[in-house]
């Protein structure tokens, strides 16, 4: 029997960029704070570990790259994590100690082939200390494509919990209607949407997803300032004309009819908490179920390739 209520927490913060220990320290402190307030599910922003490099060019222009930009990127690569790996082990211990489900945006280093490609990922960790899964962003946006590779359909992850199914997409892949449909088709009740987008249009997006999927949406963004950036980067001057506050936040929790459960938080670090009434999910699907009675499989069908894509496969007798 699914539980009828759950307290969730959405974290709005940022670490010192390129400093994964700073990120780990914040994850420990803010997850502990949220757990003390009763949270059983805690969500952190997109690539919180080790941070979103907003405003940095890494010396890249169409047709050219700089040596300094390569060094900045190598520094970013060095601050990424392996999955599984030491940092994941620490997060698993934290989740088990506090008895929470923990979802964290990370920069993941490829472990299988070159070990050089990075992915914009989020990890799902259970209260038993187990790594339950991960999701790799399908399409990095704009200049992000130079930093991160593309995920595939094998990580369209949804996890089972006592309070419903939890899954989601990262930032602008939430604008991909077919990707959303693939998540809805897995019965998502609590949809997580870590992001780096603080614009008003993002609020329209998460409210639409909640109303479309008839699910709770937990959107977590960073509140980031220039003071969280190391000044010895080769291309730190990229930020010279930017304001001190680089990202104002806008984290929010939305109900399954598109109404705010907690209003967006702006211009400060903080933790949003809400006690979700899970009965509202079934109630909301009375008149609209996007992959149920409001679908038309005789007219529209979606094919999802959920196989892991491998560049090299060994075939042996």
C-alpha positions in Angstrom: 0.0 0.0 0.0 1.5 3.3 -1.1 2.0 5.9 1.7 -0.5 8.8 1.6 2.0 11.6 2.5 5.7 12.4 2.2 7.8 15.3 3.2 10.2 16.4 0.4 13.0 18.9 0.3 14.4 20.9 -2.7 17.8 22.5 -2.1 18.8 25.8 -3.7 22.5 26.5 -3.3 25.9 26.3 -5.1 29.3 25.0 -4.2 32.7 26.6 -4.9 33.1 25.8 -8.6 35.7 23.2 -9.5 35.9 22.2 -5.8 34.1 18.9 -5.3 34.9 18.9 -1.6 33.0 22.1 -1.2 30.0 20.5 -3.0 30.3 17.4 -0.8 30.3 19.5 2.4 27.2 21.4 1.3 25.4 18.1 0.3 26.1 16.7 3.8 25.1 19.8 5.7 21.9 20.6 3.7 20.7 17.0 3.5 21.2 16.7 7.3 19.3 19.9 7.8 16.5 18.7 5.6 16.3 15.3 7.3 16.1 16.9 10.7 13.0 18.7 9.4 11.4 15.4 8.4 12.3 15.2 4.7 12.5 11.7 3.2 13.4 12.8 -0.3 16.0 15.5 -0.9 16.8 16.9 -4.4 19.9 18.9 -5.4 20.4 21.1 -8.5 21.8 20.2 -11.9 25.5 19.3 -11.8 25.7 20.5 -8.2 28.8 18.3 -7.8 31.1 20.0 -8.7 29.0 23.0 -10.0 27.6 24.5 -13.1 30.2 26.7 -15.0 27.8 29.4 -16.0 29.4 32.2 -18.1 32.7 30.4 -18.8 33.7 30.0 -22.5 36.6 27.5 -21.9 38.3 29.5 -24.6 36.1 28.0 -27.3 35.0 29.8 -30.4 33.8 28.4 -33.7 37.0 27.1 -35.4 39.4 27.6 -32.4 40.2 26.6 -28.8 42.8 28.1 -26.5 45.5 26.4 -24.4 44.1 28.2 -21.4 40.6 26.9 -22.1 41.9 23.4 -22.4 43.5 23.8 -18.9 40.2 25.1 -17.5 38.4 22.2 -18.9 41.0 19.7 -17.6 40.4 21.3 -14.1 36.7 20.7 -14.6 37.3 17.1 -15.7 39.5 16.5 -12.6 36.6 17.7 -10.3 34.1 15.3 -11.9 33.3 12.0 -10.3 33.1 8.3 -11.2 29.9 6.3 -10.8 30.3 4.2 -8.8 33.3 5.8 -6.9 34.4 7.4 -3.7 32.1 10.3 -3.7 29.1 8.1 -4.5 30.1 5.8 -1.6 30.1 8.8 0.7 26.6 9.9 -0.5 25.3 6.4 -0.1 26.5 6.4 3.5 24.9 9.8 4.1 21.6 8.6 2.7 21.7 5.5 4.9 22.6 7.4 8.0 19.8 9.8 7.6 17.3 7.4 6.1 16.5 9.5 3.0 16.2 9.2 -0.7 18.9 11.4 -2.2 18.9 12.8 -5.8 22.0 14.8 -6.7 23.1 16.4 -10.0 26.7 15.4 -10.8 29.3 15.7 -13.5 30.1 12.1 -14.3 33.3 10.9 -15.8 33.1 8.1 -18.4 34.5 4.9 -16.8 34.3 2.5 -19.7 36.1 3.8 -22.7 38.2 7.0 -23.0 37.7 8.1 -19.4 37.7 11.6 -20.8 34.1 12.3 -21.8 31.9 13.9 -19.1 28.2 13.5 -18.7 25.6 15.8 -17.0 24.0 13.2 -14.8 21.8 12.8 -11.7 22.1 9.9 -9.3 19.3 8.2 -7.3 20.3 6.9 -3.8 18.1 5.0 -1.5 17.7 5.1 2.3 19.4 1.7 2.5 22.5 3.3 1.1 22.2 1.7 -2.3 22.8 3.4 -5.6 19.4 2.9 -7.3 20.2 4.4 -10.7 21.3 7.4 -12.7 20.2 9.5 -15.6 22.4 11.1 -18.2 21.2 14.2 -19.9 20.1 13.3 -23.4 21.1 16.5 -25.1 23.4 19.1 -23.5 22.1 22.6 -24.4 24.0 25.1 -26.5 27.7 25.5 -25.4 27.2 22.7 -22.9 27.7 20.3 -25.8 31.4 21.0 -25.7 31.5 20.0 -22.0 29.3 17.0 -21.8 28.4 14.0 -24.0 24.9 12.7 -24.8 23.1 10.2 -22.7 21.0 7.4 -24.1 17.7 5.7 -23.4 19.2 3.2 -21.0 19.2 5.8 -18.2 15.6 7.0 -18.4 15.4 6.0 -14.8 12.4 5.7 -12.5 12.7 4.3 -9.0 10.1 2.7 -6.8 9.6 4.2 -3.3 7.0 3.6 -0.6 5.4 6.9 -1.6 5.3 6.4 -5.4 7.5 6.3 -8.5 10.2 9.0 -8.7 12.0 10.0 -11.9 12.7 13.0 -14.1 14.8 14.9 -16.6 17.5 17.5 -16.5 16.9 21.2 -17.4 16.1 21.7 -21.1 15.6 18.1 -22.0 12.3 18.7 -20.2 11.4 20.6 -23.4 11.5 17.3 -25.3 7.9 16.1 -25.5 8.9 12.5 -26.4 11.3 12.3 -23.5 8.6 13.5 -21.1 6.2 11.0 -22.5 8.8 8.2 -21.9 8.9 9.3 -18.3 5.1 9.5 -17.9 4.8 6.0 -19.4 6.8 4.7 -16.5 4.2 6.0 -14.0 6.1 8.9 -12.5 4.3 10.3 -9.4 7.1 12.7 -8.3 8.9 14.2 -11.2 12.3 15.8 -10.4 13.6 18.6 -12.7 17.0 19.9 -11.6 17.9 22.9 -13.7 20.2 25.9 -14.4 17.4 28.0 -15.8 16.1 30.9 -13.6 13.9 32.6 -16.1 10.2 33.1 -15.8 9.6 30.7 -18.7 11.0 27.9 -16.6 8.2 28.4 -14.1 5.8 28.0 -17.0 7.6 24.8 -18.0 7.5 23.0 -14.6 3.8 24.0 -14.0 3.0 22.6 -17.5 4.8 19.4 -16.7 2.9 19.0 -13.5 -0.4 19.6 -15.2 0.4 17.4 -18.2 1.8 14.5 -16.2 -0.6 14.9 -13.3 2.4 14.6 -11.0 4.3 16.6 -8.4 7.3 18.4 -9.8 10.3 19.2 -7.7 12.5 21.8 -9.5 15.9 22.6 -8.0 18.2 25.3 -9.2 21.5 26.9 -8.0 21.8 30.3 -6.4 25.3 31.2 -7.7 27.5 34.2 -7.3 30.9 35.3 -8.7 32.4 34.8 -5.3 31.9 31.0 -5.7 34.3 31.0 -8.7 38.1 30.5 -8.4 39.8 33.7 -9.8 42.8 31.9 -11.2 41.0 30.4 -14.2 42.6 31.1 -17.5 39.3 32.5 -18.8 37.9 34.1 -15.5 37.7 37.4 -17.5 34.6 35.9 -19.3 32.7 37.0 -16.2 33.9 40.6 -16.1 30.7 42.1 -17.5 28.3 39.8 -15.5 26.5 40.8 -12.3 27.7 39.5 -9.0 24.6 37.2 -8.8 25.0 34.8 -11.7 21.9 32.7 -11.1 19.0 33.9 -8.9 17.5 30.5 -8.4 13.7 29.9 -8.7 13.5 26.4 -7.1 9.9 25.4 -6.6 7.5 22.5 -5.8 4.4 22.2 -8.0 1.3 20.1 -7.4 -0.4 17.8 -10.0 -2.8 20.4 -11.2 -0.1 22.9 -11.9 -0.5 24.9 -8.7 2.5 25.9 -6.5 2.9 23.9 -3.3 5.9 26.1 -2.5 6.4 29.3 -4.4 9.7 29.9 -6.2 12.7 30.9 -4.1 14.8 33.8 -5.5 18.0 35.6 -4.6 19.1 33.4 -1.7 20.2 30.0 -0.7 17.7 27.8 1.0 15.8 24.6 1.4 12.2 24.3 0.3 10.1 21.8 2.2 6.6 20.4 1.5 4.4 17.7 2.8 2.9 16.2 -0.3 -0.6 14.8 -0.2 -0.2 11.8 -2.6 -3.9 11.3 -2.9 -4.0 14.4 -5.1 -2.2 12.4 -7.9 -5.0 10.0 -8.4 -7.6 12.7 -8.0 -5.9 14.8 -10.7 -5.9 12.0 -13.2 -9.7 11.7 -12.9 -10.2 13.8 -16.0 -6.8 13.6 -17.7 -4.2 10.8 -17.8 -1.7 11.5 -20.4 -0.6 7.9 -21.0 -3.9 6.4 -19.9 -7.5 7.3 -20.9 -6.4 10.5 -22.6 -3.9 8.8 -24.9 -4.7 7.6 -28.4 -2.4 4.6 -29.2 -4.4 3.9 -32.3 -3.2 7.4 -33.6 0.1 8.1 -31.7 2.8 5.7 -30.6 6.2 6.3 -29.1 9.1 3.9 -29.6 11.9 4.2 -26.9 15.3 2.6 -27.4 16.3 1.8 -23.9 19.3 -0.2 -24.8 22.8 1.0 -23.7 24.7 2.3 -26.7 28.2 1.0 -26.9 30.9 2.2 -29.3 32.9 -1.0 -28.9 31.5 -4.5 -28.4 33.6 -7.7 -28.2 32.1 -10.7 -29.9 33.6 -14.0 -28.8 32.8 -17.6 -29.7 
